[in-house]
Amino acid sequence: MDQTEDRRSLRGVERAIFVAIGSSLGGFYRKTLEVQKGRGTNSTNMEKQSQVKAAKAFTSRAANVAIDESHFAELEWIDDISKCPVYRPSKIEFGDPLTYLQNIAPEASKYGICKIIPPIDASVPASVVLMRELRNFKFETVVQPFRLAKWDVNDKISFYRRGRQYTYREFEKMANKEYSACQVSCSSCDCPAYMEKEFWHRLARGKKETVEYGVNVDGSAFSSDPRDQLGKSKWNLKNLSRLRKSVLRLVGRVIPGITDPMLYIGMQFGMFAWHVEDHYLYSINYHHSGAPKTWYGVPGQAALQFERVVHDHVYSRDILSSNGEDGAFELLSVKTTMFLPSILLQHNVPVYKAMQVPGEFVITFPRAYHAGFSHGFNCGEAVNFATADWFPMGELASQRYALLKKTPIISYEELLCNEAMLLLMPSKQDNSGDPSTDVVSQRAVKISFVRLIRQHKQALHRIKASSHASTPHAQGTLLCGLCKRDCYLAYNMCNFCNSGPLCLFHEIDLLHCSCGHESTIFLRPDISVMEDAAKKFEQEEGKC
């Protein structure tokens, strides 16, 4: 099967997953949303605005055209980007973050991002935590060229590290010296709106200017002081991945940024370029202190449309390693691509925005592309998370990673199998949350697990292997030597040359190694238990 057929197959799987999950879970999502709205947790009454009319000729290319002297006249499209939903949970709702996030997800995910204003505040400032609680805290920044690229072989953007280590106070002084918080009197402008237009105006005209940004900095600015209400809550990002409803509690190791939070210490116009989270995970970002951030988000259901527009209107063909959306996805994964949202508006890709100030959370939903920038010196903190409803998206990410030979950071197969096995153990389940969200989560796990077991059984049947071995050596996760797919349930390996393991999803003779000797298909010793579990889930939920 060539890569074109692989891509068609993957797109077919995507459609099947969305149809299956949508039809199976849609009723529960609607019920959840009705319950949520009854509680009054959504603070906004969103009105759909047209997002196309102000995308002008200025954005016909990735904006390697300078803005003329009219300054902001050609940035009218900024005012046509609708705001994302804002939620204000009660103290009771705030007590269970993952249940609350599952409750708002059916509505909020339609916007790609949302903002949450908590009912409690942090009492210990981030500066105190980073200068007193974390002794000898220092960090390195990346240097970002403050301009737009043509994105061809002669003009691409890359960020680089200068090698200097800053203390928190040193970086603050540098950032405030380089840029004032606002360059006009606040009495004569709406600062956030002005700064947003100023960012895009200067980025489009930029040539040699640079900014610095402390990205992916190990540590947390949540206080360990027991008197700090937010720090001791479950919304402390150091605790989120370990909550009982968190899928990532099963990872079993520390992965900075995914299981444990990282800090983002910015200056004016420091940016986070367009990207989607690893494995299409959720992310949560808390703004500890300083100037606001502006965020832009694209709903997950528009991700392929987003990638097509980037492929066709941002990148030149000569820098793409693959055709179509996958080529754009690979370059976007480098996280250095910044372009005007008006390009998306011009091509009918939905875009929403948020302005985040200290004390607020921003959530990005699975497969939602997002980007943004800082209005001045600030400190934020972020981590990924996943509840069980993420598994269908996790499957899409896993298959795409294999298609592109991209090394996974977490093992989708292992997480799914472990979560599914826990459904057979009622004592291990957390039934403390909203029953409707629990049903949605369990159905997502069951449907994804049944599909995984079915795929492996079909692969084994196709191979018609006469040499199956159930062995303790098949425990754990290995990576396929060809596509880097995570192999948890089964893999193939040569008995003689000990060449790297292979997954079961390649159109090659897996029973005979290239060295001329026979290979063996290794299966997990508990594979029969998992197959029985899949049958049980299929009977409970109907044909998945």
Secondary structure, DSSP 8 states (H G I E B T S, - for coil): --HHHHHHHHHHHHHHHHHHHHHHHHHHHHHHHHHHHHHT-B---------STT--GGGSSSS-S---TTTTGGGGGGGGSEE--EE---HHHHT-HHHHHHHHHHHHGGGSEEEE--SS--SS-HHHIIIIISTT--EEEEEEE-S----BTTB----EEEEEEE-HHHHHHHHHHH--S-SS-GGGS-HHHHHHHHHHHHHHH-SS-EEEEEEEEE---S---TT-TTTTSTTSTTTGGGSTT-GGGGS-S--BTTTB-EEEEE-TT-EEEEE--GGG-EEEEEEEEES-EEEEEE-GGGHHHHHHHHHHHTS-GGG-SSSHHHHHHHHHTTS-----HHHHHHTT---EEEEE-TT-EEEE-TT-EEEEEESSSEEEEEEEE--GGGHHHHHHHHHHHHHTT---SS-HHHHHHHHHHHTT-GGGS--SS-HHHHHHHHHHHHHHHHHHHHHHHHHHHHHT-S-EEE-GGG-S-EE-TTT--EESSEEEEETTT----B-S-SSS-TTB-TTSSBEEEEE-TTHHHHHHHHHHHHHHH---
